[in-house]
Amino acid sequence: MPGKTWLFTSESVSEGHPDKVCDRISDTILDAYLQADPQSRVACETLATTDRVVIAGEVRGPSE
């Protein structure tokens, strides 16, 4: 692709930042499903703000 310009960005947050907390929650949910059934399918997003955490997504695991 000659002539194309790309701009690459990324962010880095420190320990305790809401993004890190959300990642940890989502990872824990994923790990629990995979431990119970390695064939589980998990799409999990966690959102956090002051005094509120929302977990959204869909899972298919051993109980289905």
CHARMM-style PDB file with segment names, atoms N, HN, CA, C and O in Angstrom:
ATOM      1  N   MET     1       0.833  -1.177   0.000  1.00  0.00      PROA
ATOM      2  CA  MET     1       0.000   0.000   0.000  1.00  0.00      PROA
ATOM      3  C   MET     1       0.879   1.242   0.000  1.00  0.00      PROA
ATOM      4  O   MET     1       0.966   1.937   1.012  1.00  0.00      PROA
ATOM      5  N   PRO     2       1.504   1.517  -1.079  1.00  0.00      PROA
ATOM      6  CA  PRO     2       2.335   2.721  -1.162  1.00  0.00      PROA
ATOM      7  C   PRO     2       1.507   3.986  -0.963  1.00  0.00      PROA
ATOM      8  O   PRO     2       0.362   4.077  -1.408  1.00  0.00      PROA
ATOM      9  N   GLY     3       2.102   4.940  -0.298  1.00  0.00      PROA
ATOM     10  HN  GLY     3       3.031   4.866   0.063  1.00  0.00      PROA
ATOM     11  CA  GLY     3       1.435   6.222  -0.094  1.00  0.00      PROA
ATOM     12  C   GLY     3       0.490   6.263   1.090  1.00  0.00      PROA
ATOM     13  O   GLY     3      -0.051   7.323   1.404  1.00  0.00      PROA
ATOM     14  N   LYS     4       0.279   5.139   1.752  1.00  0.00      PROA
ATOM     15  HN  LYS     4       0.719   4.278   1.496  1.00  0.00      PROA
ATOM     16  CA  LYS     4      -0.615   5.111   2.912  1.00  0.00      PROA
ATOM     17  C   LYS     4       0.164   5.474   4.168  1.00  0.00      PROA
ATOM     18  O   LYS     4       1.308   5.053   4.344  1.00  0.00      PROA
ATOM     19  N   THR     5      -0.454   6.245   5.024  1.00  0.00      PROA
ATOM     20  HN  THR     5      -1.383   6.587   4.881  1.00  0.00      PROA
ATOM     21  CA  THR     5       0.148   6.604   6.299  1.00  0.00      PROA
ATOM     22  C   THR     5      -0.690   5.988   7.405  1.00  0.00      PROA
ATOM     23  O   THR     5      -1.917   6.079   7.394  1.00  0.00      PROA
ATOM     24  N   TRP     6      -0.021   5.366   8.354  1.00  0.00      PROA
ATOM     25  HN  TRP     6       0.977   5.292   8.363  1.00  0.00      PROA
ATOM     26  CA  TRP     6      -0.705   4.741   9.477  1.00  0.00      PROA
ATOM     27  C   TRP     6      -0.310   5.439  10.768  1.00  0.00      PROA
ATOM     28  O   TRP     6       0.851   5.801  10.962  1.00  0.00      PROA
ATOM     29  N   LEU     7      -1.279   5.621  11.641  1.00  0.00      PROA
ATOM     30  HN  LEU     7      -2.221   5.327  11.483  1.00  0.00      PROA
ATOM     31  CA  LEU     7      -1.021   6.182  12.961  1.00  0.00      PROA
ATOM     32  C   LEU     7      -1.352   5.099  13.983  1.00  0.00      PROA
ATOM     33  O   LEU     7      -2.496   4.653  14.074  1.00  0.00      PROA
ATOM     34  N   PHE     8      -0.364   4.686  14.738  1.00  0.00      PROA
ATOM     35  HN  PHE     8       0.565   5.048  14.664  1.00  0.00      PROA
ATOM     36  CA  PHE     8      -0.547   3.653  15.746  1.00  0.00      PROA
ATOM     37  C   PHE     8      -0.517   4.302  17.120  1.00  0.00      PROA
ATOM     38  O   PHE     8       0.408   5.049  17.439  1.00  0.00      PROA
ATOM     39  N   THR     9      -1.528   4.018  17.934  1.00  0.00      PROA
ATOM     40  HN  THR     9      -2.280   3.412  17.675  1.00  0.00      PROA
ATOM     41  CA  THR     9      -1.563   4.555  19.294  1.00  0.00      PROA
ATOM     42  C   THR     9      -1.817   3.422  20.283  1.00  0.00      PROA
ATOM     43  O   THR     9      -2.339   2.368  19.919  1.00  0.00      PROA
ATOM     44  N   SER    10      -1.447   3.649  21.514  1.00  0.00      PROA
ATOM     45  HN  SER    10      -1.023   4.505  21.810  1.00  0.00      PROA
ATOM     46  CA  SER    10      -1.743   2.700  22.581  1.00  0.00      PROA
ATOM     47  C   SER    10      -1.790   3.467  23.896  1.00  0.00      PROA
ATOM     48  O   SER    10      -1.316   4.598  24.001  1.00  0.00      PROA
ATOM     49  N   GLU    11      -2.372   2.819  24.886  1.00  0.00      PROA
ATOM     50  HN  GLU    11      -2.757   1.900  24.801  1.00  0.00      PROA
ATOM     51  CA  GLU    11      -2.419   3.455  26.194  1.00  0.00      PROA
ATOM     52  C   GLU    11      -1.829   2.521  27.232  1.00  0.00      PROA
ATOM     53  O   GLU    11      -1.805   1.303  27.049  1.00  0.00      PROA
ATOM     54  N   SER    12      -1.366   3.087  28.294  1.00  0.00      PROA
ATOM     55  HN  SER    12      -1.385   4.076  28.442  1.00  0.00      PROA
ATOM     56  CA  SER    12      -0.833   2.305  29.402  1.00  0.00      PROA
ATOM     57  C   SER    12      -1.381   2.906  30.688  1.00  0.00      PROA
ATOM     58  O   SER    12      -1.304   4.115  30.909  1.00  0.00      PROA
ATOM     59  N   VAL    13      -1.931   2.047  31.524  1.00  0.00      PROA
ATOM     60  HN  VAL    13      -1.994   1.065  31.344  1.00  0.00      PROA
ATOM     61  CA  VAL    13      -2.484   2.529  32.791  1.00  0.00      PROA
ATOM     62  C   VAL    13      -1.788   1.804  33.936  1.00  0.00      PROA
ATOM     63  O   VAL    13      -1.285   0.694  33.768  1.00  0.00      PROA
ATOM     64  N   SER    14      -1.766   2.438  35.092  1.00  0.00      PROA
ATOM     65  HN  SER    14      -2.175   3.340  35.229  1.00  0.00      PROA
ATOM     66  CA  SER    14      -1.077   1.859  36.244  1.00  0.00      PROA
ATOM     67  C   SER    14      -2.010   0.942  37.036  1.00  0.00      PROA
ATOM     68  O   SER    14      -3.226   0.938  36.843  1.00  0.00      PROA
ATOM     69  N   GLU    15      -1.400   0.170  37.928  1.00  0.00      PROA
ATOM     70  HN  GLU    15      -0.412   0.173  38.084  1.00  0.00      PROA
ATOM     71  CA  GLU    15      -2.138  -0.753  38.777  1.00  0.00      PROA
ATOM     72  C   GLU    15      -3.203   0.004  39.570  1.00  0.00      PROA
ATOM     73  O   GLU    15      -2.943   1.095  40.077  1.00  0.00      PROA
ATOM     74  N   GLY    16      -4.396  -0.572  39.678  1.00  0.00      PROA
ATOM     75  HN  GLY    16      -4.607  -1.459  39.266  1.00  0.00      PROA
ATOM     76  CA  GLY    16      -5.485   0.051  40.407  1.00  0.00      PROA
ATOM     77  C   GLY    16      -6.390   0.902  39.540  1.00  0.00      PROA
ATOM     78  O   GLY    16      -7.459   1.318  39.988  1.00  0.00      PROA
ATOM     79  N   HSD    17      -5.983   1.169  38.305  1.00  0.00      PROA
ATOM     80  HN  HSD    17      -5.115   0.831  37.941  1.00  0.00      PROA
ATOM     81  CA  HSD    17      -6.814   1.925  37.369  1.00  0.00      PROA
ATOM     82  C   HSD    17      -8.048   1.083  37.045  1.00  0.00      PROA
ATOM     83  O   HSD    17      -7.943  -0.141  36.962  1.00  0.00      PROA
ATOM     84  N   PRO    18      -9.216   1.709  36.860  1.00  0.00      PROA
ATOM     85  CA  PRO    18     -10.431   0.942  36.556  1.00  0.00      PROA
ATOM     86  C   PRO    18     -10.284  -0.023  35.377  1.00  0.00      PROA
ATOM     87  O   PRO    18     -10.887  -1.096  35.395  1.00  0.00      PROA
ATOM     88  N   ASP    19      -9.509   0.325  34.365  1.00  0.00      PROA
ATOM     89  HN  ASP    19      -9.019   1.197  34.351  1.00  0.00      PROA
ATOM     90  CA  ASP    19      -9.308  -0.594  33.240  1.00  0.00      PROA
ATOM     91  C   ASP    19      -8.634  -1.882  33.696  1.00  0.00      PROA
ATOM     92  O   ASP    19      -9.000  -2.967  33.243  1.00  0.00      PROA
ATOM     93  N   LYS    20      -7.657  -1.773  34.584  1.00  0.00      PROA
ATOM     94  HN  LYS    20      -7.359  -0.892  34.952  1.00  0.00      PROA
ATOM     95  CA  LYS    20      -6.968  -2.958  35.101  1.00  0.00      PROA
ATOM     96  C   LYS    20      -7.916  -3.807  35.944  1.00  0.00      PROA
ATOM     97  O   LYS    20      -7.899  -5.035  35.860  1.00  0.00      PROA
ATOM     98  N   VAL    21      -8.737  -3.152  36.753  1.00  0.00      PROA
ATOM     99  HN  VAL    21      -8.751  -2.154  36.821  1.00  0.00      PROA
ATOM    100  CA  VAL    21      -9.702  -3.864  37.583  1.00  0.00      PROA
ATOM    101  C   VAL    21     -10.697  -4.601  36.691  1.00  0.00      PROA
ATOM    102  O   VAL    21     -11.015  -5.763  36.944  1.00  0.00      PROA
ATOM    103  N   CYS    22     -11.183  -3.943  35.666  1.00  0.00      PROA
ATOM    104  HN  CYS    22     -10.924  -2.999  35.460  1.00  0.00      PROA
ATOM    105  CA  CYS    22     -12.131  -4.561  34.736  1.00  0.00      PROA
ATOM    106  C   CYS    22     -11.506  -5.758  34.030  1.00  0.00      PROA
ATOM    107  O   CYS    22     -12.147  -6.799  33.887  1.00  0.00      PROA
ATOM    108  N   ASP    23     -10.271  -5.618  33.591  1.00  0.00      PROA
ATOM    109  HN  ASP    23      -9.750  -4.773  33.708  1.00  0.00      PROA
ATOM    110  CA  ASP    23      -9.575  -6.732  32.937  1.00  0.00      PROA
ATOM    111  C   ASP    23      -9.456  -7.927  33.877  1.00  0.00      PROA
ATOM    112  O   ASP    23      -9.626  -9.073  33.463  1.00  0.00      PROA
ATOM    113  N   ARG    24      -9.167  -7.653  35.127  1.00  0.00      PROA
ATOM    114  HN  ARG    24      -9.029  -6.721  35.463  1.00  0.00      PROA
ATOM    115  CA  ARG    24      -9.014  -8.742  36.106  1.00  0.00      PROA
ATOM    116  C   ARG    24     -10.337  -9.473  36.327  1.00  0.00      PROA
ATOM    117  O   ARG    24     -10.359 -10.699  36.436  1.00  0.00      PROA
ATOM    118  N   ILE    25     -11.435  -8.725  36.394  1.00  0.00      PROA
ATOM    119  HN  ILE    25     -11.416  -7.729  36.306  1.00  0.00      PROA
ATOM    120  CA  ILE    25     -12.756  -9.341  36.568  1.00  0.00      PROA
ATOM    121  C   ILE    25     -13.081 -10.219  35.363  1.00  0.00      PROA
ATOM    122  O   ILE    25     -13.471 -11.376  35.524  1.00  0.00      PROA
ATOM    123  N   SER    26     -12.921  -9.677  34.166  1.00  0.00      PROA
ATOM    124  HN  SER    26     -12.605  -8.737  34.036  1.00  0.00      PROA
ATOM    125  CA  SER    26     -13.210 -10.441  32.947  1.00  0.00      PROA
ATOM    126  C   SER    26     -12.328 -11.680  32.854  1.00  0.00      PROA
ATOM    127  O   SER    26     -12.808 -12.757  32.500  1.00  0.00      PROA
ATOM    128  N   ASP    27     -11.048 -11.539  33.168  1.00  0.00      PROA
ATOM    129  HN  ASP    27     -10.658 -10.665  33.457  1.00  0.00      PROA
ATOM    130  CA  ASP    27     -10.125 -12.676  33.119  1.00  0.00      PROA
ATOM    131  C   ASP    27     -10.517 -13.763  34.116  1.00  0.00      PROA
ATOM    132  O   ASP    27     -10.399 -14.951  33.819  1.00  0.00      PROA
ATOM    133  N   THR    28     -10.978 -13.363  35.286  1.00  0.00      PROA
ATOM    134  HN  THR    28     -11.074 -12.398  35.527  1.00  0.00      PROA
ATOM    135  CA  THR    28     -11.382 -14.333  36.304  1.00  0.00      PROA
ATOM    136  C   THR    28     -12.604 -15.122  35.853  1.00  0.00      PROA
ATOM    137  O   THR    28     -12.684 -16.331  36.072  1.00  0.00      PROA
ATOM    138  N   ILE    29     -13.552 -14.440  35.225  1.00  0.00      PROA
ATOM    139  HN  ILE    29     -13.487 -13.458  35.047  1.00  0.00      PROA
ATOM    140  CA  ILE    29     -14.738 -15.122  34.689  1.00  0.00      PROA
ATOM    141  C   ILE    29     -14.323 -16.111  33.605  1.00  0.00      PROA
ATOM    142  O   ILE    29     -14.770 -17.258  33.601  1.00  0.00      PROA
ATOM    143  N   LEU    30     -13.473 -15.668  32.690  1.00  0.00      PROA
ATOM    144  HN  LEU    30     -13.110 -14.736  32.693  1.00  0.00      PROA
ATOM    145  CA  LEU    30     -12.980 -16.544  31.625  1.00  0.00      PROA
ATOM    146  C   LEU    30     -12.277 -17.767  32.212  1.00  0.00      PROA
ATOM    147  O   LEU    30     -12.552 -18.896  31.805  1.00  0.00      PROA
ATOM    148  N   ASP    31     -11.378 -17.547  33.158  1.00  0.00      PROA
ATOM    149  HN  ASP    31     -11.154 -16.630  33.488  1.00  0.00      PROA
ATOM    150  CA  ASP    31     -10.636 -18.651  33.771  1.00  0.00      PROA
ATOM    151  C   ASP    31     -11.565 -19.664  34.438  1.00  0.00      PROA
ATOM    152  O   ASP    31     -11.340 -20.870  34.338  1.00  0.00      PROA
ATOM    153  N   ALA    32     -12.604 -19.184  35.116  1.00  0.00      PROA
ATOM    154  HN  ALA    32     -12.787 -18.205  35.197  1.00  0.00      PROA
ATOM    155  CA  ALA    32     -13.541 -20.083  35.796  1.00  0.00      PROA
ATOM    156  C   ALA    32     -14.264 -20.978  34.791  1.00  0.00      PROA
ATOM    157  O   ALA    32     -14.409 -22.179  35.020  1.00  0.00      PROA
ATOM    158  N   TYR    33     -14.712 -20.403  33.692  1.00  0.00      PROA
ATOM    159  HN  TYR    33     -14.595 -19.428  33.506  1.00  0.00      PROA
ATOM    160  CA  TYR    33     -15.389 -21.210  32.671  1.00  0.00      PROA
ATOM    161  C   TYR    33     -14.434 -22.209  32.028  1.00  0.00      PROA
ATOM    162  O   TYR    33     -14.791 -23.372  31.839  1.00  0.00      PROA
ATOM    163  N   LEU    34     -13.224 -21.768  31.691  1.00  0.00      PROA
ATOM    164  HN  LEU    34     -12.934 -20.824  31.845  1.00  0.00      PROA
ATOM    165  CA  LEU    34     -12.270 -22.666  31.042  1.00  0.00      PROA
ATOM    166  C   LEU    34     -11.804 -23.780  31.971  1.00  0.00      PROA
ATOM    167  O   LEU    34     -11.504 -24.884  31.515  1.00  0.00      PROA
ATOM    168  N   GLN    35     -11.744 -23.500  33.262  1.00  0.00      PROA
ATOM    169  HN  GLN    35     -11.988 -22.604  33.632  1.00  0.00      PROA
ATOM    170  CA  GLN    35     -11.370 -24.540  34.219  1.00  0.00      PROA
ATOM    171  C   GLN    35     -12.458 -25.612  34.283  1.00  0.00      PROA
ATOM    172  O   GLN    35     -12.156 -26.803  34.362  1.00  0.00      PROA
ATOM    173  N   ALA    36     -13.719 -25.190  34.249  1.00  0.00      PROA
ATOM    174  HN  ALA    36     -13.965 -24.223  34.184  1.00  0.00      PROA
ATOM    175  CA  ALA    36     -14.831 -26.135  34.304  1.00  0.00      PROA
ATOM    176  C   ALA    36     -14.974 -26.912  33.000  1.00  0.00      PROA
ATOM    177  O   ALA    36     -15.323 -28.093  33.014  1.00  0.00      PROA
ATOM    178  N   ASP    37     -14.703 -26.252  31.869  1.00  0.00      PROA
ATOM    179  HN  ASP    37     -14.419 -25.293  31.858  1.00  0.00      PROA
ATOM    180  CA  ASP    37     -14.825 -26.893  30.558  1.00  0.00      PROA
ATOM    181  C   ASP    37     -13.930 -26.160  29.566  1.00  0.00      PROA
ATOM    182  O   ASP    37     -14.233 -25.029  29.186  1.00  0.00      PROA
ATOM    183  N   PRO    38     -12.843 -26.777  29.144  1.00  0.00      PROA
ATOM    184  CA  PRO    38     -11.915 -26.120  28.213  1.00  0.00      PROA
ATOM    185  C   PRO    38     -12.545 -25.750  26.868  1.00  0.00      PROA
ATOM    186  O   PRO    38     -11.969 -24.973  26.107  1.00  0.00      PROA
ATOM    187  N   GLN    39     -13.717 -26.301  26.577  1.00  0.00      PROA
ATOM    188  HN  GLN    39     -14.185 -26.932  27.195  1.00  0.00      PROA
ATOM    189  CA  GLN    39     -14.409 -25.975  25.328  1.00  0.00      PROA
ATOM    190  C   GLN    39     -15.391 -24.811  25.491  1.00  0.00      PROA
ATOM    191  O   GLN    39     -16.104 -24.472  24.546  1.00  0.00      PROA
ATOM    192  N   SER    40     -15.437 -24.204  26.663  1.00  0.00      PROA
ATOM    193  HN  SER    40     -14.858 -24.479  27.431  1.00  0.00      PROA
ATOM    194  CA  SER    40     -16.336 -23.066  26.904  1.00  0.00      PROA
ATOM    195  C   SER    40     -16.039 -21.938  25.928  1.00  0.00      PROA
ATOM    196  O   SER    40     -14.911 -21.773  25.463  1.00  0.00      PROA
ATOM    197  N   ARG    41     -17.062 -21.180  25.635  1.00  0.00      PROA
ATOM    198  HN  ARG    41     -17.978 -21.314  26.013  1.00  0.00      PROA
ATOM    199  CA  ARG    41     -16.930 -19.984  24.805  1.00  0.00      PROA
ATOM    200  C   ARG    41     -17.361 -18.795  25.652  1.00  0.00      PROA
ATOM    201  O   ARG    41     -18.460 -18.789  26.206  1.00  0.00      PROA
ATOM    202  N   VAL    42     -16.500 -17.790  25.755  1.00  0.00      PROA
ATOM    203  HN  VAL    42     -15.607 -17.794  25.305  1.00  0.00      PROA
ATOM    204  CA  VAL    42     -16.764 -16.659  26.643  1.00  0.00      PROA
ATOM    205  C   VAL    42     -16.482 -15.350  25.920  1.00  0.00      PROA
ATOM    206  O   VAL    42     -15.397 -15.156  25.373  1.00  0.00      PROA
ATOM    207  N   ALA    43     -17.457 -14.459  25.920  1.00  0.00      PROA
ATOM    208  HN  ALA    43     -18.339 -14.617  26.365  1.00  0.00      PROA
ATOM    209  CA  ALA    43     -17.277 -13.084  25.449  1.00  0.00      PROA
ATOM    210  C   ALA    43     -17.744 -12.198  26.600  1.00  0.00      PROA
ATOM    211  O   ALA    43     -18.944 -12.035  26.816  1.00  0.00      PROA
ATOM    212  N   CYS    44     -16.804 -11.634  27.327  1.00  0.00      PROA
ATOM    213  HN  CYS    44     -15.829 -11.766  27.151  1.00  0.00      PROA
ATOM    214  CA  CYS    44     -17.125 -10.922  28.563  1.00  0.00      PROA
ATOM    215  C   CYS    44     -16.473  -9.546  28.573  1.00  0.00      PROA
ATOM    216  O   CYS    44     -15.266  -9.418  28.369  1.00  0.00      PROA
ATOM    217  N   GLU    45     -17.268  -8.537  28.810  1.00  0.00      PROA
ATOM    218  HN  GLU    45     -18.248  -8.641  28.976  1.00  0.00      PROA
ATOM    219  CA  GLU    45     -16.771  -7.170  28.958  1.00  0.00      PROA
ATOM    220  C   GLU    45     -17.172  -6.673  30.338  1.00  0.00      PROA
ATOM    221  O   GLU    45     -18.288  -6.922  30.795  1.00  0.00      PROA
ATOM    222  N   THR    46     -16.275  -5.982  30.988  1.00  0.00      PROA
ATOM    223  HN  THR    46     -15.369  -5.780  30.617  1.00  0.00      PROA
ATOM    224  CA  THR    46     -16.558  -5.413  32.299  1.00  0.00      PROA
ATOM    225  C   THR    46     -16.339  -3.908  32.228  1.00  0.00      PROA
ATOM    226  O   THR    46     -15.318  -3.438  31.727  1.00  0.00      PROA
ATOM    227  N   LEU    47     -17.317  -3.161  32.739  1.00  0.00      PROA
ATOM    228  HN  LEU    47     -18.147  -3.543  33.145  1.00  0.00      PROA
ATOM    229  CA  LEU    47     -17.246  -1.704  32.747  1.00  0.00      PROA
ATOM    230  C   LEU    47     -17.374  -1.236  34.187  1.00  0.00      PROA
ATOM    231  O   LEU    47     -18.161  -1.794  34.953  1.00  0.00      PROA
ATOM    232  N   ALA    48     -16.612  -0.223  34.562  1.00  0.00      PROA
ATOM    233  HN  ALA    48     -15.973   0.230  33.940  1.00  0.00      PROA
ATOM    234  CA  ALA    48     -16.655   0.251  35.946  1.00  0.00      PROA
ATOM    235  C   ALA    48     -16.642   1.770  36.002  1.00  0.00      PROA
ATOM    236  O   ALA    48     -16.008   2.449  35.194  1.00  0.00      PROA
ATOM    237  N   THR    49     -17.363   2.267  36.981  1.00  0.00      PROA
ATOM    238  HN  THR    49     -17.878   1.716  37.638  1.00  0.00      PROA
ATOM    239  CA  THR    49     -17.352   3.683  37.307  1.00  0.00      PROA
ATOM    240  C   THR    49     -17.519   3.772  38.817  1.00  0.00      PROA
ATOM    241  O   THR    49     -17.551   2.742  39.491  1.00  0.00      PROA
ATOM    242  N   THR    50     -17.620   4.934  39.343  1.00  0.00      PROA
ATOM    243  HN  THR    50     -17.594   5.770  38.796  1.00  0.00      PROA
ATOM    244  CA  THR    50     -17.740   5.096  40.785  1.00  0.00      PROA
ATOM    245  C   THR    50     -18.947   4.327  41.309  1.00  0.00      PROA
ATOM    246  O   THR    50     -20.075   4.562  40.874  1.00  0.00      PROA
ATOM    247  N   ASP    51     -18.712   3.413  42.238  1.00  0.00      PROA
ATOM    248  HN  ASP    51     -17.796   3.222  42.592  1.00  0.00      PROA
ATOM    249  CA  ASP    51     -19.759   2.637  42.907  1.00  0.00      PROA
ATOM    250  C   ASP    51     -20.586   1.749  41.983  1.00  0.00      PROA
ATOM    251  O   ASP    51     -21.699   1.366  42.345  1.00  0.00      PROA
ATOM    252  N   ARG    52     -20.072   1.411  40.799  1.00  0.00      PROA
ATOM    253  HN  ARG    52     -19.168   1.721  40.506  1.00  0.00      PROA
ATOM    254  CA  ARG    52     -20.851   0.566  39.896  1.00  0.00      PROA
ATOM    255  C   ARG    52     -19.927  -0.250  38.995  1.00  0.00      PROA
ATOM    256  O   ARG    52     -18.956   0.265  38.439  1.00  0.00      PROA
ATOM    257  N   VAL    53     -20.255  -1.539  38.866  1.00  0.00      PROA
ATOM    258  HN  VAL    53     -21.043  -1.957  39.317  1.00  0.00      PROA
ATOM    259  CA  VAL    53     -19.561  -2.419  37.925  1.00  0.00      PROA
ATOM    260  C   VAL    53     -20.626  -3.122  37.098  1.00  0.00      PROA
ATOM    261  O   VAL    53     -21.593  -3.651  37.644  1.00  0.00      PROA
ATOM    262  N   VAL    54     -20.451  -3.128  35.788  1.00  0.00      PROA
ATOM    263  HN  VAL    54     -19.665  -2.698  35.344  1.00  0.00      PROA
ATOM    264  CA  VAL    54     -21.377  -3.790  34.876  1.00  0.00      PROA
ATOM    265  C   VAL    54     -20.603  -4.870  34.126  1.00  0.00      PROA
ATOM    266  O   VAL    54     -19.544  -4.607  33.557  1.00  0.00      PROA
ATOM    267  N   ILE    55     -21.144  -6.085  34.133  1.00  0.00      PROA
ATOM    268  HN  ILE    55     -22.004  -6.298  34.596  1.00  0.00      PROA
ATOM    269  CA  ILE    55     -20.550  -7.191  33.388  1.00  0.00      PROA
ATOM    270  C   ILE    55     -21.532  -7.559  32.285  1.00  0.00      PROA
ATOM    271  O   ILE    55     -22.701  -7.838  32.549  1.00  0.00      PROA
ATOM    272  N   ALA    56     -21.046  -7.559  31.048  1.00  0.00      PROA
ATOM    273  HN  ALA    56     -20.096  -7.332  30.833  1.00  0.00      PROA
ATOM    274  CA  ALA    56     -21.904  -7.838  29.898  1.00  0.00      PROA
ATOM    275  C   ALA    56     -21.226  -8.862  29.000  1.00  0.00      PROA
ATOM    276  O   ALA    56     -20.002  -8.988  28.990  1.00  0.00      PROA
ATOM    277  N   GLY    57     -22.030  -9.579  28.260  1.00  0.00      PROA
ATOM    278  HN  GLY    57     -23.025  -9.477  28.268  1.00  0.00      PROA
ATOM    279  CA  GLY    57     -21.476 -10.525  27.304  1.00  0.00      PROA
ATOM    280  C   GLY    57     -22.321 -11.771  27.214  1.00  0.00      PROA
ATOM    281  O   GLY    57     -23.492 -11.788  27.594  1.00  0.00      PROA
ATOM    282  N   GLU    58     -21.691 -12.826  26.694  1.00  0.00      PROA
ATOM    283  HN  GLU    58     -20.740 -12.812  26.385  1.00  0.00      PROA
ATOM    284  CA  GLU    58     -22.384 -14.100  26.597  1.00  0.00      PROA
ATOM    285  C   GLU    58     -21.384 -15.221  26.830  1.00  0.00      PROA
ATOM    286  O   GLU    58     -20.200 -15.104  26.512  1.00  0.00      PROA
ATOM    287  N   VAL    59     -21.891 -16.310  27.394  1.00  0.00      PROA
ATOM    288  HN  VAL    59     -22.852 -16.406  27.653  1.00  0.00      PROA
ATOM    289  CA  VAL    59     -21.040 -17.460  27.667  1.00  0.00      PROA
ATOM    290  C   VAL    59     -21.768 -18.735  27.269  1.00  0.00      PROA
ATOM    291  O   VAL    59     -22.996 -18.811  27.303  1.00  0.00      PROA
ATOM    292  N   ARG    60     -21.000 -19.705  26.900  1.00  0.00      PROA
ATOM    293  HN  ARG    60     -20.003 -19.644  26.872  1.00  0.00      PROA
ATOM    294  CA  ARG    60     -21.534 -21.040  26.660  1.00  0.00      PROA
ATOM    295  C   ARG    60     -20.578 -21.993  27.348  1.00  0.00      PROA
ATOM    296  O   ARG    60     -19.403 -22.089  26.994  1.00  0.00      PROA
ATOM    297  N   GLY    61     -21.106 -22.694  28.337  1.00  0.00      PROA
ATOM    298  HN  GLY    61     -22.060 -22.616  28.624  1.00  0.00      PROA
ATOM    299  CA  GLY    61     -20.232 -23.535  29.132  1.00  0.00      PROA
ATOM    300  C   GLY    61     -20.829 -24.899  29.424  1.00  0.00      PROA
ATOM    301  O   GLY    61     -21.759 -25.336  28.747  1.00  0.00      PROA
ATOM    302  N   PRO    62     -20.295 -25.565  30.426  1.00  0.00      PROA
ATOM    303  CA  PRO    62     -20.664 -26.952  30.698  1.00  0.00      PROA
ATOM    304  C   PRO    62     -22.106 -27.150  31.151  1.00  0.00      PROA
ATOM    305  O   PRO    62     -22.635 -28.256  31.035  1.00  0.00      PROA
ATOM    306  N   SER    63     -22.741 -26.129  31.653  1.00  0.00      PROA
ATOM    307  HN  SER    63     -22.312 -25.230  31.747  1.00  0.00      PROA
ATOM    308  CA  SER    63     -24.115 -26.292  32.142  1.00  0.00      PROA
ATOM    309  C   SER    63     -25.142 -26.221  31.022  1.00  0.00      PROA
ATOM    310  O   SER    63     -26.331 -26.437  31.256  1.00  0.00      PROA
ATOM    311  N   GLU    64     -24.694 -25.919  29.811  1.00  0.00      PROA
ATOM    312  HN  GLU    64     -23.728 -25.743  29.622  1.00  0.00      PROA
ATOM    313  CA  GLU    64     -25.646 -25.783  28.701  1.00  0.00      PROA
ATOM    314  C   GLU    64     -25.632 -26.999  27.816  1.00  0.00      PROA
ATOM    315  OT1 GLU    64     -26.372 -27.056  26.834  1.00  0.00      PROA
TER     316      GLU     64
END
